[in-house]
Amino acid sequence: MWVIVMIELIIGTIPEYPPIRLIAMPLSTLLWTFGTILLVSDIMRLMRIPSPIRLSSIPKGSVLRPAIYTFIEDVVAVDGRGGTAYRERLNARYEASHYFRQMLHRLTLFWGFGCEGMAIITTILVFTLPDEAAYAVGWSLPAFWVMLWALITWWYVEKDLKMEKEKWPINGGLGPNELPV
């Protein structure tokens, strides 16, 4: 993904008169790539196709988890410094709660289809609007969309975790207050 974006920016900035539409495409390229990764990995998960490579803590040959799981795991464990302990708690939560698994699946689809949809809209606008507007739209529309999607995600996760806590089966496994993570 980063190689493609760099190629767009390098090729787009070499000429004396840069092709504005090309240098307006990097955020759309990110969305195309991210959305495709989310959707392809979820299709592989649903079809029970084993992982061709190790993905975070998921070993090669294992059935994949929703792609959002991998992003959460890596961002919190690495960037947030949660480490191995966080990975273990997240795994326990995933294994223990079908509500949590469903939420991650829905979020994978929400972000996957959302990325593809916004990439389509932005690409169409970049190649149909006048140059200056195309450049502004190419760099701003995806950024505003990500902020909106993040707010919707926040609201949805809060709502879904509250529902999980209310409906958690008391006589099987961990109770809602004992869930890891």
C-alpha positions as CSV (number, residue, x, y, z in Angstrom):
1,M,0.0,0.0,0.0
2,W,2.7,2.5,1.0
3,V,4.8,1.6,-2.1
4,I,1.8,2.4,-4.4
5,V,1.2,5.7,-2.6
6,M,4.8,6.6,-2.8
7,I,4.8,5.8,-6.6
8,E,1.8,8.0,-7.0
9,L,3.4,10.9,-5.2
10,I,6.8,10.5,-6.8
11,I,5.5,10.2,-10.4
12,G,3.0,13.0,-9.7
13,T,5.5,15.5,-8.5
14,I,8.3,14.9,-11.0
15,P,6.8,16.9,-14.0
16,E,6.9,20.7,-14.1
17,Y,3.1,20.6,-14.3
18,P,2.1,17.8,-12.0
19,P,-0.9,15.7,-12.9
20,I,-3.2,17.0,-10.1
21,R,-5.6,14.0,-10.3
22,L,-2.8,11.6,-9.6
23,I,-1.5,13.4,-6.6
24,A,-5.1,13.7,-5.3
25,M,-5.4,9.9,-5.2
26,P,-3.2,8.7,-2.2
27,L,-5.9,8.6,0.4
28,S,-8.2,6.8,-2.0
29,T,-5.5,4.3,-2.6
30,L,-5.2,3.8,1.1
31,L,-9.0,3.2,1.3
32,W,-9.0,0.8,-1.6
33,T,-6.2,-1.2,-0.1
34,F,-7.5,-1.2,3.5
35,G,-11.0,-2.1,2.4
36,T,-9.9,-4.9,0.2
37,I,-7.7,-6.4,2.9
38,L,-10.6,-6.3,5.4
39,L,-13.1,-7.9,3.0
40,V,-10.8,-10.5,1.5
41,S,-9.7,-11.6,4.9
42,D,-13.3,-11.8,6.1
43,I,-14.3,-13.9,3.1
44,M,-11.3,-16.2,3.8
45,R,-12.4,-16.5,7.5
46,L,-16.0,-17.3,6.5
47,M,-14.9,-19.9,4.0
48,R,-12.5,-21.3,6.6
49,I,-9.5,-20.8,4.3
50,P,-6.4,-21.2,6.4
51,S,-4.1,-18.2,6.8
52,P,-1.3,-18.4,4.2
53,I,1.0,-16.4,6.5
54,R,1.4,-15.6,10.2
55,L,-0.9,-12.6,11.0
56,S,0.0,-11.0,14.3
57,S,-0.6,-13.8,16.8
58,I,-2.6,-15.9,14.4
59,P,-0.2,-18.7,13.2
60,K,0.1,-19.7,9.5
61,G,-2.5,-22.3,8.7
62,S,-5.0,-21.1,11.3
63,V,-8.5,-20.0,10.6
64,L,-8.5,-16.2,10.4
65,R,-10.3,-13.9,12.8
66,P,-12.1,-10.8,11.7
67,A,-9.4,-8.4,10.4
68,I,-10.4,-5.8,12.9
69,Y,-9.2,-8.2,15.6
70,T,-5.7,-8.1,14.1
71,F,-5.6,-4.3,13.9
72,I,-6.9,-3.9,17.5
73,E,-4.4,-6.5,18.7
74,D,-1.4,-4.9,17.0
75,V,-2.3,-1.3,17.7
76,V,-2.9,-1.8,21.4
77,A,-0.2,-4.4,22.0
78,V,2.6,-2.7,20.1
79,D,1.7,1.0,19.7
80,G,-0.2,1.2,23.0
81,R,2.5,-1.0,24.7
82,G,0.0,-3.5,26.0
83,G,2.4,-6.3,25.1
84,T,1.9,-10.0,25.3
85,A,-0.4,-9.7,28.3
86,Y,-2.9,-7.6,26.3
87,R,-2.7,-10.1,23.4
88,E,-3.6,-13.0,25.8
89,R,-6.5,-11.0,27.4
90,L,-7.9,-10.1,23.9
91,N,-7.6,-13.7,22.8
92,A,-9.4,-14.9,26.0
93,R,-12.2,-12.3,25.4
94,Y,-12.5,-13.4,21.8
95,E,-12.7,-17.1,22.7
96,A,-15.2,-16.5,25.6
97,S,-17.7,-14.1,24.0
98,H,-19.7,-14.7,20.9
99,Y,-21.1,-11.2,21.3
100,F,-17.5,-9.9,21.0
101,R,-16.8,-12.0,18.0
102,Q,-20.0,-10.8,16.2
103,M,-19.2,-7.2,17.0
104,L,-15.7,-7.6,15.5
105,H,-17.2,-9.3,12.4
106,R,-19.7,-6.4,11.9
107,L,-16.9,-3.8,12.4
108,T,-14.8,-5.6,9.8
109,L,-17.7,-5.4,7.3
110,F,-18.6,-1.8,8.3
111,W,-15.0,-0.6,7.7
112,G,-14.4,-2.8,4.7
113,F,-17.4,-1.8,2.7
114,G,-17.2,1.8,4.0
115,C,-13.6,2.1,2.7
116,E,-14.5,0.6,-0.6
117,G,-17.5,2.9,-0.9
118,M,-15.6,6.1,0.0
119,A,-12.7,5.1,-2.3
120,I,-15.2,4.7,-5.2
121,I,-16.9,8.1,-4.4
122,T,-13.6,9.9,-4.0
123,T,-12.1,8.4,-7.2
124,I,-15.1,9.4,-9.2
125,L,-15.0,12.9,-7.8
126,V,-11.2,13.2,-8.4
127,F,-11.5,12.3,-12.0
128,T,-14.7,14.4,-12.8
129,L,-14.2,17.6,-10.9
130,P,-11.9,20.5,-12.0
131,D,-8.3,20.0,-11.0
132,E,-8.3,22.3,-7.9
133,A,-11.5,20.8,-6.6
134,A,-10.3,17.3,-7.3
135,Y,-7.1,17.9,-5.3
136,A,-9.1,19.3,-2.4
137,V,-11.7,16.5,-2.4
138,G,-9.0,13.8,-2.8
139,W,-7.2,14.9,0.3
140,S,-10.1,16.1,2.5
141,L,-13.2,13.9,1.8
142,P,-11.5,10.7,3.0
143,A,-10.2,12.4,6.1
144,F,-13.6,13.7,7.1
145,W,-15.1,10.3,6.3
146,V,-12.6,8.5,8.6
147,M,-13.5,10.9,11.4
148,L,-17.2,10.2,10.9
149,W,-16.7,6.4,10.7
150,A,-14.6,6.5,13.9
151,L,-17.4,8.3,15.7
152,I,-20.0,5.8,14.5
153,T,-17.6,3.0,15.5
154,W,-17.2,4.5,19.0
155,W,-21.0,4.7,19.4
156,Y,-21.6,1.2,18.1
157,V,-18.9,-0.4,20.3
158,E,-20.2,1.3,23.4
159,K,-23.8,0.2,22.6
160,D,-22.7,-3.3,21.7
161,L,-20.6,-3.8,24.8
162,K,-23.4,-2.6,27.0
163,M,-25.8,-5.0,25.4
164,E,-23.2,-7.8,25.9
165,K,-23.0,-7.0,29.6
166,E,-26.8,-7.1,29.9
167,K,-27.3,-10.4,28.0
168,W,-24.2,-12.3,29.1
169,P,-25.3,-15.9,30.2
170,I,-24.7,-16.0,33.9
171,N,-24.5,-19.8,34.1
172,G,-21.9,-20.4,31.4
173,G,-18.3,-19.2,31.4
174,L,-17.2,-15.9,32.6
175,G,-19.7,-13.2,33.8
176,P,-19.7,-9.9,32.1
177,N,-17.6,-8.3,34.8
178,E,-15.0,-11.0,34.6
179,L,-14.3,-10.6,30.9
180,P,-10.7,-9.9,30.0
181,V,-9.7,-6.7,28.2
